[in-house]
Amino acid sequence: MSTNHFNDGAPAPGSAGGIFMTEQIESVANGFAVLGLAPELLAAVADLGFTQPTSVQEQAIGRAMAMDAEGKAVNDLMVSSQTGSGKTAAFLLPVLHTLIQQKAAEIESERKAYEEAVARGEAPAKRKRVNPTSARNFKAAVPGALILCPTRELAQQVAHDAIDLVKHCKGLRIANVVGGMPYQMQIARLQNADLVVATPGRLLDLQRSSQIKLDKVQFLVVDEADRMLDLGFAEDLAEVHQLTANRHQTMMFSATFAPRIQQLAVRVMREPQRIQVDSPQEKHANIEQKLFWADNAQHKRQLLDHWLRDTNINQAIVFASTKIECDGLAEDLQQAGFAAVSLHGDLSQGLRNRRLMALRNGQVQFLVATDVAARGIDVPTITHVFNFGLPMKSEDYTHRIGRTGRAGRDGLAITFAEFRDRRKIGDIEYYSKQRFNAETIPGLEPKARFENRPPRQGFGGKPGRPGERRHQGGGFGGDRNGYGKHSGFGATSGAPRDARGFGGGERDARGFGGGDRSFGGGDRGFGSRDRGFGSRDGGRDVGRGRSSR
């Protein structure tokens, strides 16, 4: 089903479809029923094959549905939950539940008005179907709920999930607004939308051109708030906050409760309740993680080629570091006979949609992607994730591997790294609070001994936290390049005759007290043996830079 269209619903209770729906509801275990959700939503959940809510759904749905005497939501929520834990349904279900109730009340009010008009002998005028694309019939959309997502793929995935959940609801419309799509098509689909899932840029474009009004929004959900800030949407979020100032409830979902997220919450929320089901550092129990060291890029390709021929792979995502690497790798896989396509930000939105749809339909086995796909792709048949290129940010590793092992399924995440990637691997280990166990493939073992990595060191040369940045063989407390034992200010011992200067140092060292051409260097630096200020052979012709031997 396309994620970029409306859903007009199915028969309501009481019709022929209502009997079918009642049978479905009875088959649903009490897990979702006890949450007090509308029967239409329970039927949709049963259709999707879910019988028990996840931990984040149990904790968030009830609080989100709490209402005051006037029927307004009373709780703003900040939720942190692991990738693949069902958080999308945790905010969609309570929002849709309230919208369903309001739509039912609206329909009942119209029915009573119609019956009263008939009783008075007044024949109400029949409604005519109109073309929403016509300027004559245009009305700005006035949604009751708004969900903001940082990327187009995530927005489309959320809209797709929302459409699945409202298929038994009558007259409830879902609209998806993202960049890269034709304006006229999205404007037409916005007509009478009750819930809008959008990326901030396109949403504000349509608002500024009066295609959509946000003053009637009751529920604002910010999904992946940390990614929003990473992509520079802070000002857009502030503007949306002002445009939806009359809303009843705000929910924010983020990987962590980092200080910047808390600052954002202070600005846009009222005394939010925090729900942290599991930290993003918590190990994915159902995802096996492996690390393979490679000597160079060619060796890394050989390791990937070996794994791509694993018969246990159903579908897989191969993550690359750059767009160029992404395209090149996808082309190589295609030439090797694999059903592979690339996905990155330089592609048109229409092409990105078609490639994602091909992945969901099973027409593509391998998706080669940049971090644009690290969030928002929910394909149950993805069994493997390959980190061919490491992510720029450690937290993106968690989102990458979360593309597999969805909804309790098992998955395998494999990372390839070169010697120069040791620091990034250490940062990921520190962030995830787990250490990788390096493995090898017979015949493809690395020549370098990567598995014997030295422990992370902090300033002063002392062992630090795993993943902490350190200066190996230098810096404060290092051996050669700075304030330390053999070189730099405060050296405790002298140096060979060819390395004098500030605190001594060895001839081959660089920086203060070392090197051939620097302060305290061997041949040309400050305190050098042949030339320079204070050379060992006694004075020099200052100003000419010549020795006075």
C-alpha positions in Angstrom: 0.0 0.0 0.0 1.3 3.4 -0.9 2.2 5.6 2.1 1.5 8.8 0.3 -2.3 8.8 0.0 -5.5 9.0 2.0 -7.5 6.3 3.6 -11.2 6.6 3.6 -11.8 3.8 6.0 -14.0 0.7 6.0 -17.5 -0.1 7.2 -18.2 1.2 10.7 -19.7 -1.0 13.5 -23.3 -1.9 12.9 -22.8 -2.5 9.2 -21.9 -5.8 7.5 -18.3 -5.1 8.3 -19.1 -4.6 12.0 -19.8 -8.3 12.5 -16.5 -9.2 11.0 -14.8 -6.7 13.2 -16.5 -8.0 16.3 -15.1 -11.5 15.6 -11.7 -10.1 15.2 -11.9 -8.1 18.5 -12.9 -11.3 20.3 -9.7 -13.0 19.0 -7.5 -10.2 20.4 -6.0 -11.0 23.8 -6.7 -8.7 26.6 -3.3 -7.0 26.2 -4.6 -4.2 23.9 -8.2 -4.4 25.0 -7.4 -3.4 28.6 -5.8 -0.2 27.3 -9.3 1.0 26.4 -8.6 1.5 22.7 -11.5 1.9 20.2 -12.9 -1.3 18.7 -11.8 -0.1 15.2 -8.2 0.0 16.4 -8.4 -3.3 18.2 -9.6 -4.8 14.9 -6.7 -3.3 13.0 -4.2 -4.5 15.6 -5.6 -8.0 15.2 -5.3 -7.8 11.4 -1.6 -6.9 11.8 -1.1 -10.0 14.0 -0.3 -8.4 17.3 -1.9 -9.6 20.5 0.2 -8.1 23.3 1.6 -4.6 23.6 5.3 -4.0 24.0 6.7 -2.4 27.1 6.8 1.1 25.7 3.2 0.7 24.4 2.0 -0.4 27.8 3.6 2.5 29.6 2.8 5.3 27.0 -0.6 4.6 25.7 -2.5 4.8 29.0 -0.8 8.0 30.0 -1.3 9.6 26.6 -5.1 8.8 26.6 -5.7 10.3 30.1 -8.2 13.1 29.8 -9.5 15.9 32.0 -13.2 16.7 32.7 -13.3 18.7 29.4 -12.0 15.8 27.4 -8.6 17.3 26.9 -5.3 15.3 27.2 -3.5 16.1 30.4 -0.1 14.5 30.0 2.8 15.6 27.9 5.2 12.7 27.4 9.0 12.3 26.8 9.7 8.8 25.7 13.0 7.0 25.2 12.8 3.5 23.8 15.0 1.2 21.8 14.8 1.0 18.0 12.3 -1.6 16.9 10.4 -1.6 20.3 7.1 -0.5 18.8 7.2 3.2 19.7 5.4 4.2 16.5 2.3 2.5 17.7 2.8 3.9 21.2 2.0 7.4 19.9 -0.3 6.5 16.9 -2.8 4.4 18.9 -3.7 7.0 21.5 -3.8 9.9 19.0 -6.0 7.9 16.6 -8.2 6.7 19.5 -9.1 10.3 20.4 -9.6 11.3 16.7 -11.9 8.3 16.2 -14.0 9.4 19.2 -14.2 13.0 17.9 -15.1 11.8 14.5 -17.8 9.6 15.9 -19.2 12.5 17.9 -19.2 14.6 14.8 -21.1 12.0 12.8 -23.6 11.5 15.5 -24.2 15.3 15.7 -24.8 15.5 11.9 -27.2 12.5 12.1 -29.2 14.2 14.8 -29.3 17.4 12.9 -30.5 15.5 9.8 -33.3 13.7 11.7 -34.4 17.0 13.3 -34.6 18.6 9.9 -36.6 15.8 8.5 -39.0 15.9 11.5 -39.6 19.6 10.8 -40.4 18.8 7.2 -37.2 20.4 5.9 -35.3 18.4 3.3 -31.6 18.9 3.8 -29.7 19.6 0.6 -27.8 16.7 -0.7 -24.0 16.8 -0.5 -22.3 16.9 -3.9 -18.9 15.3 -4.4 -16.4 17.9 -5.3 -13.0 17.9 -6.9 -10.5 18.9 -4.2 -7.9 19.8 -6.8 -10.1 22.6 -8.2 -9.3 26.1 -7.0 -13.1 26.8 -6.7 -13.5 24.0 -4.1 -10.2 24.5 -2.3 -10.2 24.8 1.5 -7.0 24.9 3.6 -6.5 21.7 5.5 -7.1 21.9 9.3 -5.7 18.7 10.8 -6.4 17.7 14.4 -3.1 15.9 14.9 0.4 16.5 13.5 3.4 14.1 13.6 6.8 15.5 12.7 9.6 13.2 11.4 13.2 14.1 10.5 13.5 12.2 7.3 11.2 11.5 4.4 11.5 7.7 4.7 10.6 7.8 8.4 7.6 10.1 7.7 6.3 7.7 5.0 6.8 4.7 7.2 4.8 6.3 10.0 2.0 7.3 7.6 2.0 3.8 6.3 1.5 2.4 9.8 -1.2 5.0 10.5 -3.1 4.0 7.4 -3.0 0.3 8.4 -4.4 1.2 11.8 -7.4 3.2 10.5 -8.6 0.8 7.8 -11.7 0.0 9.9 -12.4 3.6 10.7 -15.0 5.6 8.8 -14.0 8.9 7.4 -10.6 9.3 9.1 -8.1 10.6 6.7 -4.3 10.4 6.9 -2.0 12.6 4.8 1.7 12.4 4.3 3.7 15.6 3.5 7.3 15.3 2.5 9.8 17.1 0.3 10.6 16.0 -3.2 7.0 15.3 -4.1 4.7 17.4 -6.4 3.0 20.2 -4.5 -0.4 19.9 -6.2 -0.7 16.2 -5.4 0.1 16.8 -1.7 -2.3 19.8 -1.6 -5.1 17.6 -3.0 -4.4 14.9 -0.5 -4.4 17.3 2.4 -8.1 18.1 1.9 -10.0 17.0 5.0 -7.0 15.4 6.6 -7.4 14.5 10.2 -3.8 13.5 10.9 -0.8 14.8 9.0 2.6 13.1 9.1 5.2 15.5 7.7 8.8 16.6 7.5 9.3 20.1 8.9 10.5 21.8 5.7 7.6 20.9 3.4 5.1 21.4 6.1 6.1 25.0 6.7 6.3 25.7 3.0 2.6 24.6 2.7 1.7 26.6 5.8 3.3 29.8 4.5 1.4 29.5 1.3 -1.9 29.0 3.3 -2.4 25.4 2.1 -2.6 24.1 5.6 -3.6 25.7 8.9 -2.1 24.5 12.2 -4.1 26.5 14.7 -6.5 23.6 15.3 -3.9 21.0 16.0 -4.6 19.2 19.2 -1.8 16.7 19.3 1.8 17.3 18.3 4.2 14.4 18.1 7.9 14.9 17.5 9.5 11.5 16.4 13.2 11.0 16.6 13.7 14.4 18.2 17.5 13.8 18.5 17.8 13.4 14.8 15.7 16.5 14.3 18.3 18.5 16.1 21.2 16.8 14.3 19.7 17.8 10.9 19.3 21.5 12.0 15.5 21.6 12.4 15.6 23.5 15.8 14.3 26.7 14.3 11.6 24.9 12.3 10.5 23.1 15.5 10.3 26.5 17.3 8.1 27.8 14.5 5.8 24.8 14.6 5.5 25.2 18.4 4.3 28.8 17.9 1.8 27.8 15.1 0.3 25.0 17.3 0.2 27.0 20.5 -3.4 25.9 21.2 -2.7 22.2 21.2 -3.7 20.0 24.1 -0.8 17.5 24.1 2.8 17.2 23.0 4.7 13.9 22.8 8.4 13.7 22.1 10.2 10.4 21.2 14.0 10.4 21.2 16.8 7.9 21.5 18.1 9.6 24.7 17.2 12.3 27.2 20.4 14.2 26.3 20.7 17.8 27.7 19.8 19.3 24.3 16.6 17.2 24.2 15.7 18.3 27.7 16.2 21.9 26.7 13.9 21.4 23.7 11.3 19.8 26.0 11.4 22.8 28.3 10.6 25.1 25.5 7.7 23.1 23.9 6.2 21.0 26.6 4.4 21.4 29.9 5.9 19.4 32.8 6.4 16.3 30.6 6.3 12.8 32.1 9.4 10.8 31.3 9.2 7.2 30.1 12.5 5.4 29.6 11.8 1.8 28.7 15.4 0.9 27.8 18.4 2.9 27.1 19.8 3.0 23.5 23.0 1.5 24.9 21.2 -1.6 26.0 22.2 -4.6 23.9 19.8 -5.9 21.3 19.2 -9.3 22.8 17.8 -10.7 19.6 20.5 -9.2 17.3 23.8 -11.0 17.0 26.7 -8.6 16.4 30.0 -9.4 14.8 33.2 -7.5 14.0 35.7 -8.4 11.2 39.0 -6.5 10.9 40.3 -5.8 7.4 43.7 -4.8 6.2 42.5 -2.4 3.6 39.4 -1.5 1.4 40.1 -4.5 -1.0 40.2 -6.9 2.0 37.0 -5.4 3.3 35.3 -6.0 0.0 36.4 -9.6 0.1 34.8 -10.0 3.5 31.6 -8.5 2.3 31.5 -10.7 -0.8 31.9 -13.7 1.4 29.0 -12.8 3.6 26.7 -11.7 0.8 26.7 -15.4 -0.3 25.3 -16.5 3.0 22.2 -18.6 2.2 20.5 -17.5 5.4 20.1 -14.0 4.1 16.5 -13.1 3.2 17.0 -9.4 2.7 19.8 -7.1 3.9 20.9 -3.5 4.2 24.5 -2.6 3.4 25.4 0.8 5.0 28.0 2.9 3.3 29.7 6.1 4.6 29.3 8.3 1.6 26.9 8.7 -1.4 29.7 7.9 -3.9 30.7 4.8 -2.0 27.0 3.8 -1.9 26.5 4.1 -5.6 29.7 2.4 -6.4 29.0 -0.5 -4.1 25.5 -1.0 -5.4 26.7 -1.0 -9.0 29.4 -3.6 -8.1 26.8 -5.8 -6.5 24.6 -5.6 -9.5 27.4 -6.6 -11.8 28.1 -9.5 -9.5 24.6 -10.7 -10.1 22.9 -9.5 -6.9 19.5 -7.8 -6.8 20.8 -4.5 -5.3 19.9 -0.8 -5.4 21.3 2.3 -3.7 19.5 4.8 -1.5 20.8 8.2 -0.4 19.8 11.8 -0.2 20.8 12.9 -3.7 18.2 10.6 -5.3 14.8 12.1 -6.3 12.0 11.3 -3.8 10.1 9.4 -6.5 13.1 7.1 -7.1 13.6 6.6 -3.3 10.0 5.7 -2.9 10.2 3.1 -5.8 13.3 1.5 -4.4 11.9 1.2 -0.9 8.7 -0.3 -2.3 10.8 -2.8 -4.3 12.5 -3.7 -1.1 9.2 -4.2 0.8 7.8 -6.2 -2.1 10.8 -8.5 -2.1 12.1 -7.4 -5.6 15.4 -6.2 -4.1 17.5 -8.4 -1.8 20.3 -5.9 -1.0 19.7 -2.2 -0.2 23.0 -0.2 -0.2 22.3 3.0 1.8 23.8 5.9 3.7 22.5 6.8 7.1 19.3 8.3 5.4 18.0 4.7 5.8 19.2 4.2 9.4 15.8 5.3 10.7 12.4 4.8 9.1 12.8 1.4 7.3 10.6 -1.3 8.8 10.8 -4.4 6.6 10.3 -7.6 8.6 12.2 -9.7 6.1 15.5 -7.9 6.7 17.7 -10.5 8.4 21.1 -8.9 8.0 22.7 -5.5 8.4 26.2 -4.9 7.1 28.2 -1.9 8.2 30.6 -1.6 5.3 31.3 2.0 6.2 31.1 3.1 9.8 28.6 5.8 10.9 29.8 9.3 11.6 28.0 9.3 15.0 28.2 6.4 17.4 24.4 6.5 18.2 23.6 5.9 14.5 25.1 2.5 14.9 22.3 1.5 17.2 19.7 2.8 14.7 21.5 1.0 11.8 21.4 -2.4 13.4 17.9 -1.8 14.5 16.7 -2.3 10.9 17.0 -6.0 11.5 15.6 -8.0 14.5 12.3 -6.0 14.3 9.4 -6.8 16.7 11.3 -9.6 18.5 12.7 -11.3 15.4 16.3 -12.5 15.3 18.8 -10.5 13.3 22.5 -10.4 12.5 24.6 -7.2 12.4 28.1 -7.4 10.9 30.7 -4.6 10.9 33.8 -4.4 8.8 36.6 -2.1 10.0 40.1 -1.2 9.0 43.0 -0.3 11.3 42.3 3.4 10.9 38.8 2.8 12.2 40.0 1.6 15.7 39.0 4.9 17.4 35.5 4.8 15.9 35.0 1.2 17.0 36.1 2.2 20.5 33.6 5.1 20.5 30.8 2.7 19.5 31.9 0.3 22.2 31.8 3.0 24.7 28.4 4.3 23.6 26.8 0.9 23.5 28.6 -0.2 26.7 29.6 -3.5 25.1 32.8 -4.7 23.6 33.0 -6.3 20.1 34.5 -9.8 19.9 36.5 -9.8 16.6 36.1 -12.8 14.4 37.9 -14.1 11.4 37.0 -16.1 8.3 39.4 -18.9 7.3 41.5 -17.8 4.4 40.5 -14.1 4.9 42.3 -13.4 8.2 43.8 -9.9 8.6 47.6 -9.7 8.5 47.6 -7.1 11.2 46.8 -8.1 14.8 43.7 -6.0 15.2 42.2 -8.1 17.9 45.0 -7.0 20.3 43.9 -3.4 20.5 45.5 -1.4 23.3 43.1 -0.1 25.9 41.8 3.4 25.5 44.1 5.9 27.3 43.2 9.2 28.8 45.3 12.3 29.4 48.3 11.5 31.5 48.9 8.2 29.9 46.6 6.4 32.3 44.0 3.9 31.1 40.7 5.6 30.5 37.2 4.7 29.8 36.7 2.4 26.7 36.2 4.7 23.8 37.7 7.8 25.5 39.9 9.8 23.2 43.6 9.6 24.0 46.9 10.5 22.6 48.8 7.4 21.9 52.5 7.9 22.5 52.1 11.6 23.0 50.1 14.5 24.4 50.1 15.0 28.1 52.0 12.1 29.6 52.9 10.6 26.3 56.3 9.3 25.3 57.3 11.5 22.5 55.2 14.4 21.3 54.4 16.8 24.0 54.5 17.3 27.7 55.9 14.0 28.8 58.7 11.8 29.8 61.1 12.1 26.9 60.0 15.3 25.2 58.4 18.6 25.8 58.4 20.9 28.8 59.2 19.1 32.0 61.0 16.1 30.7 62.6 14.2 33.4 65.6 13.0 31.5 67.9 14.3 28.9 68.1 13.1 25.4 70.8 12.0 23.0 73.2 14.7 21.8 71.2 15.3 18.7 68.0 16.2 20.4 68.1 19.2 22.7 65.6 21.9 23.3 62.7 22.4 25.6 63.0 19.4 27.9 64.9 17.2 25.5 63.4 14.6 23.3 64.5 12.1 20.7 65.7 12.9 17.3 62.7 11.4 15.4 60.1 13.0 17.7 58.0 15.9 16.5 56.7 18.9 18.3 58.2 20.5 21.4 61.4 18.8 22.2 61.6 16.5 19.2 61.8 16.3 15.5 64.1 17.4 12.8 62.5 20.8 12.0 60.7 21.9 15.2 61.3 23.3 18.6 64.1 21.2 20.1 64.5 19.3 16.8 67.6 17.7 15.4 68.8 19.8 12.5 66.9 23.1 12.1 64.7 23.8 15.1 64.9 25.8 18.3 67.8 24.3 20.1 69.0 22.1 17.3 72.4 20.6 17.1 73.7 22.2 13.9 71.6 25.3 13.4 69.2 27.4 15.3 69.0 29.2 18.5 71.4 27.7 21.1 73.0 25.1 18.9 75.5 22.7 20.5 78.5 23.9 18.5 78.5 27.2 20.3 76.8 30.2 19.0 75.8 31.0 15.5 75.6 34.1 13.3 72.3 35.3 14.6 70.3 36.7 11.8 72.0 34.8 9.1 71.2 31.3 10.4 74.8 30.0 9.9 77.0 28.1 12.2 80.1 29.7 13.6 82.3 26.7 13.6 
